[in-house]
């Protein structure tokens, strides 16, 4: 890993660049050396990767505002029980029309194809592929309205919480019919499939195997537990039709995502890990630590610590394969959307490893090659012209802020955590009032969020109330507003005083939602499943939403 103008310390090199050209390098790289992923041969005859990064991410020049969106929760009157990519397109057009410049969306990554759908967007089966539940079924080629099970569709639309299992049943059935009807007239599909390459074929094979043998590859027949297993070639042939279907789904997701994003910046969220039973873990199983998961130590908001359930990369094994899995993960998430939010960006420096079956408080930190990882992020950001935000909340060690700032990665400033007036926040940041893991303003001020947290977590209610009072004190200490007693308006009137390049408004706060999307440390059914109480159709006339737009427009 190096940058133009630096000496990679490998002596004389013959470099084969990405574009096929060759260069002879002696010591320091020329200042105009091309950025990218090259191959270098040393004088000793060894060959290795030579990754040349600009060392700086793309950074927008002007301040703009936008919405944070839990897409699954943000539905229209004709959505199929869950917010989809057509809804994202509608949000994009509306946001651009009222002067907004971006949308920050929850992770859209794939989950296992099973009757029981994973609800957490932060525990995907793969961070390289997308979740078919976000497809707008009526917009796929070959769709016939008769394919829809109207009774099932009515049930998922009327459900109190997002019914992912019901949505999966009704959507995948209709999608299968559309696929069968359109598969023989799909030149664009075949072209995309060839261009996408082997990774989508392997992912689709995992999906087909998961449908046959269950969603945990550890329990599969021995011959297919590894992508290079002796029974894999026969499985590819036997499951060819199902493999075709899963590749087709990813093609349609790429088509609809391009349509949804348009020319607005869509900041996609990159989870810190993946499910240990899933597709990425199957593909790269030798690079992951076994019987270990990642999490967080106890902190002020959660004295029990957290276990996030994802296996960590073994850092030296990741280096041995020239960081290819990390490169693919970042590239696939940022591609074509214009932005990236790195969840728990401190995980690029160190991760809290929790022994399998152990208590999170018994974990320990393991170091990662953060300089290399951050330079890869910078290279991918530069290529995609994508702004990058690092979620640097919680326990942040010394040096992290400087390393992120040096590379142009925006910090994450949250009003509920900051005692400093927003007007004094750094320009190179994304400013928000709250996050998906924190109370909404309405829930915090009413006390309903604390009541729900006490009911779900087992944490002492007195401790929860103490934390609530601390958050309220912070909320009231970060400035003052003359706009009246509405706590949401008051909070956002303070937020828009920040010079931050990105001002992030929460749709939950705009519509007065009391329940936060997720209660950390719990696996409650309500997590990641609470629909927004206002449909997209009605957002333009919603009083709270109108107020926040006026505030942001005057920032």
N, C-alpha and C positions, 0 to 999 in steps of 0.2 A: 504494500500500500504506500503510495507516495503522491506527490503533486508536481506540476510543472515547476521547473527551477530547483528542484530538490535532488539530492543524491540518494537513490534507494539503497545504497550500501552493498550492491551486489557485484561490483566490478564492471568489466566490459560486458555489454549485453547485445545480443541480436534479438530485436523485438519484432514479433509479428503482430501488427495492430489489428483491431477489430475489422477494419475495412479491407484487410488482406495485404496491405502494404507492409514493407519491412524497413526497419531503421536500425542503425548501429549507434549505440549509446556508450559513451565512456564517462562514467561518473555521473555528474549532475545532468538531469534532463533539461533539454532546451525549454525556454519559457513558452514556446509555442507548441510544445509536444501535445498531441491530441489526447483529450480525456477519454476514458473508457476502460474496458476490460481486455487486456492484451495478454499475449504469451511471450515470455522472455527466456532465452537460452543463455546460460552463463558460459564463461570461458572453460569451466570444468565440465561442460556438457550436460548439466542438469537443466531441466525445464520447469518453470513455475509460472503462476499467474503474476501479472503486473497490473495492478489496478491504479489508475491515475485519476485522482479526484480534484475538483476545483477547490475543495475545502470550505466552500460556502454554499449555502442553500439559496434558492431563489427567494427574494424578499419583495413583497409589493411596495410600491412607492407611496401610495396614499392610504389614508385611513378609510375604512368602510365598516358597515355593520351587517349583521346577518342573524339568522335563527339557529339555535341548536334544536335538533329534531330527532325524536325517536320515531323512525319511519314506520315501524310496525304499528305504532299507536296513532299515527296521523292518517286518518281515513277520509274518504269521500263517500257520498251517498251511494255510489255504485261500486265501491271496493268489495272484494270478496272476503270480508271478515278481518282483513289486515291491510295496513298501508302498503302500497306497492310502488313500482317504478313509474307508473302513470301518475300516481299521487305525488311522487317526487318531482316529476315534470311540471305538474300543476303548481306545486310549491315554488319551484324555481321561477316560473313565469310570473307568478304573483309577487314574489320577493323582488325580482328585478323591476317589476312595474311600479313598486312603491319605493324604489331607491336603494334596496339592499344589494349587497355585493357577494354574499356567500351563504351557504348552508353547511352546518356541521351535523353530520348524520352518524347514528350508531353504526357499529360494524355490520356490514351486509354479507359477511362471509358464510360459507356453506356449513350446514350441520348434517348429521348422518341421516340417510334416507330410511326412516323407520316410522312405525305407527306412533311412537312416542317421541315427539320432537323436543330437542334441546331448546329451552327458552332463553338462556343467557346468550346474548350476542358476543360475550367475551370468553366463551368456551367453544369455539368452532371446531369442526372436524378438519378444516383447512383454512389457511389465511391466503390462499392463492386463488380460490374459486368462490362463487357467489351462491346465495341461498335461493333455490327455485321458488320459495314461498313469496319472494318479492316480484315475481313475474306478474304482469297484468295479462291474465289468460285471454281475454277477448282480443288482444292485440297480437297474438302469435299467429303465424301462418297456419292455415288449415283449421282454425277454430270454427266450430259450428255451435250456435246457441243451444242446440239440443243436447250437447255434451254435458251441460251443466246440470247437476242434481239440484233442482230448485229447492227442495225441502231441506237438504243439507246446507245449502247456501243461506237460506233464511235463518237456520239455527246459528251458524257461525256469525252472521251479521248481528243477531240479537243477543249474543252471549255477553255477559257482564264483563268478563275478561277476554283478552285475545285467546281464542281457542286454536292454538297452532296445530294440534292433532286433527281437529275437524277441518281446518283450512287445508292441511296437507292432503287429507283424503279427497276433498272435493276438487282441489286444484290439480293434483297429480293425475287423477282419473281423466279429467278434461284435457290435460296436457298430453297424456299418452294418446288419446284419440286424435288430437291435432297433429301429433308427430306422425302417427301412422298414415294420416291423410296427406301429409305434405312431404314426407321423407323422400319420395322418388322424384321430386321436382325442386331440388335444392342445390343448385350450382354454387350459390353464395355460401351455403353451409359447408360444402365440401372444400371450397377455397379457404375459408376461415379455419377449418379443421387442420388442413395441411400446414397453414401458416402458424397455428398455435403449437403444433409439435407434440412430442411424446408426453409432456407433462399432463395434458388434458386426457390423453388416452389412459395413462396410469391412474389418474383420479377417477375416471369413469369406470375403470376396471374395479377399483376399490368399492365404488358405489354398488356395482353389480354383485360383487362378492358379499358385501354387507347385506344386501337384500336376500341372498341365499343362505348365508351362514351366521348372520347376526352382526351387530354393529361394533363388536370388539374383536379386532383381528387376532388378539392373543388366544382366542378360543377357536379359531378356524382350523381346518385340517392342516397338518404340518406342511404339506407341499405348497400352500399358498400363503403361509404366514409371512413370507418375504417376497418382495416384488420380483426377485430373481429365483424364486423357488421352482423346483422341477415340474410342479403341476400348473404353473402359471400360463405357459403357452396354450395348453389344452383348455384352460379356463377362459382365455381370451376368445378362443374359437367357439366354445360352448355358449358363452354369454354375449356373443357379438351383438345381438339385437338390443339387449339392455344397455350395453356399452354405448351403442349408437344413440340411444335415447338420452343418456346422461351427458354425452358430448353435445347433443342438440340443445339440451336445456341450457348449458353454459354458453352456447352460441347465442341463443335468444336473450339471455341475461346481458351479454355484452352489447347486443343491438339495443335493447331497451335502456341500458344504463347510458349509452352514448346519447340517445334521444332525451333522456331525463336531465342530463347535466347541461347540455347546450353550451353556451358560452359563459355560464356563471361558475364561479369557483365552488366546487363541492368538496368539502374537507371530510375525507373518509377516516374512520377511526381504526387504528391498528392495535388489536388486542396483544397483551404481553405474551400469550401462549396459546396452545391448542389442546384439544382433548387427547389424552394419551392413548385412547382406543381408536383414534380416527385416522383419516387418510394421510395427513402430513406425517403423523407419528409412524404409520406403517411404511411410508416411503423412506423416511430418514431415521428409522428406529435405531441404527447403530450410532447415531449422533446425539441421542437423548439419554439422559441419566435415568436409570431404572430405580423403581421403588423410592422415588423422590418427587415432590411437587413443589411448586413455587407459591409464595404468599407474601405476607407482610408481618412484621413484628407488632406487638402491642403498641398502640399510640393513644393520643388523647381522646380520639373518638371511638376507639374500639380496644378495650383493655384485654380482650381475649386473643388478639392477633387474628390473622386471616390465612386460610388455605384455599388457593384459587384452583387447585385440582389439575394444573397443567404440568407436564414434565419439562424440565429445563434442558436447554442445549448444554452439552459438555463443551466448555469454551475451547479447549485445545483440539477437540475433534472438529469443531466448526472451522477453526483455522486450517486444519489439515485438508479440508475440501474447498479451500479458497473462498469461504463464506457463501457458497452458491445458494444454500437454502435461505439465508437471510436476504441475499440479493433478490431472489425470486419473490420472497414474501413482500418486501418493500415495493418492488416494481409493480407487482400485480395489484397491490392496494392503491397505489398512487396513480396508476395509469389512466389517463384520459379524464381525470376528475378535477385536477388542479390544486389539490391540497391533501395533507396528511396530518393527522393528530396521532402521536405516538403515546399510547396508554402507558403509564408508569415508565416514563423515559429513563428514570434512574436504573431500570433493569438493563440498560445498555452498559452500565458501569458495574453494577453488582446486583445479584438476586438473592432473596431470602429463600434458601432451600429448606424444605420441611421434610423430615424423614417419613417414609411411607407409614401411614397409620398413626403417626405421632401428632403431638399437640403443636400448633404453630409457635407457641412460646419456646419450644425446644429446638427451633431452627437455627440457622447460621448463614452468614453472607458468603457468597462465592463471587470472585472477581471475573470480569469480562474485558476483552480488548476494546475498550470504548472508543479509542482514537480511530481504529480501523472501522468500527461499526458506524460511527458518526460520519466519517468521510464517505462511506458507501451511501448513507442517507443523503449527503450533500450532492453526490454525483447523480443519484436518481432524481432528486429535486431539481437540479440544474437541467437535466434532460427533459423532464416533464413540465418545467416552469411551474412547479408546485410549491406553494407555501407550506412550511412544516411547523407544527406546534408541538412542543414537548410538554406532556402532562407531568409537571414537576411539583406535585403536591404531596404532602406527607413528610416522611423522613428523608431529607435531602442532605447528602454529605457535602462537605466543603469541596469546591472545585467543579461541581456539576454545572452551576450557573455560568461560570466563566467558559467552560467547554462548549456549552450550548450557544452562548452569545457569540463566541468566536466563529461558529459555523452558520450564524444567521437563523438558528432555530428559535422561534418565538417562545418565550416563557408563558405560563398560564397563571393569570392573576384572578383570584376569586374573592369577591367582596366579603363573603362569610368567613374567609380566612385571614384577610388583610386588615391590620390596624391602621395602616397608612392611608391617608386620603387618596382616592383614585387619581386626583389631579397630579399626584407625585409618582404615579406608576411609570415604568419605563415604556418608551414608545415601541420597542421591539417585544411586544407581548400580545396575547389575546386576553381580553378582559371579559369576565362573566360575573354574575351575581352568585350563582350556585352551580352544582353539577348533578349528574344523574345519581350519584351516591350520597348526596346531601339533601336536606329538606328543601322543598319549594318554599318560597317566601310566605305564601299563605299558610302552608302546613306548619311552618316554624312559628309564625306569630299566633296562630290559633291554638297551638299545643297538640293538635291532632296527630302530627307526625311523631311526636314523642310518645304518645299513647300507643300508636301502632308499633313503634320500635320496641317498646317495653314488652308488648304482647308477643313479638316474634323472636326476640333475641335471647332472652334469659339474662340480659345485663340488668344490674340493679337499677330500678326506676329512679332512685335518687341520683345515681351517676348520670343517667340519661338526662334528667332535668337539669343537672348542673351543667352538662355540655350544652343543653339548649339555651340556658341563660347566658353562657359564654358567647354563643353564636349571636344571640340577640344583642348583647353588649357590643360585639364587634360591628354588627349591622348598624347600630346607632352611633358608633364612634367614628365612622368613616366620612363624616361631613354632615351637612344639613340641607334640607330642601324646603322651598316655600310653596310646594305644589299641593300641600294638604296632607290628610291623615291616611290615605291609601298606602299601605306599606309597600306594595309592589311598585307603584308609581314613584314613591319616595326612594326606594332602593335603586331603581333604574335611572332616576334623575341624577343620582350620585355617580352611577356607573359611567354615564355618557360624558362625564367630565374628564375621564381618563384619556390620555394621549395615545393609548394603545392602537396599533395598526388595525386590529380586529376587535370590534365591539360585538359581543355575543349575547343575544337576547334569547331567553328560554320561552318556547311556546307554552310549556306548563305554567310558567309564571304569568304569561300574557292572558291566559284564559282562567286564571284563578284556581288551577288544580291544587288540591291539598296533599295528594299522595305522591311521594317521590317515585321515580321509576324503579329503583332498586334499594333494598335495605341490606347493606353489606353484612357478611357473616351469616346470612340466612339462605335457605333454599325454598322459601315460601312460594306457593303457586302464584301469588300476585306479582312477584318480581318479574320485570321486563314484560308484563302482560296487561298493564293498565292502559286502556284506550284514552286518547284525548277526548274530553267531554264535548268538544266543539268540532264539527266536521270541517274539512278544508273549504267546502262550499260556503260556509258561514263565517270563516275567519275575516274576510274583508269588512264585515259589519260588526264584528265582535268589539264591544267598547274597550276592553282591556288591551286587545291587540292594537286597536287604533291609537290608544294612548301611547303605547311603547313605540310605535312607528313614528309618531309625532316627536317624541323625545329623541329618537335616534336621528331623525332627519334634521333636527336642530343642533346636533352635536358638532 
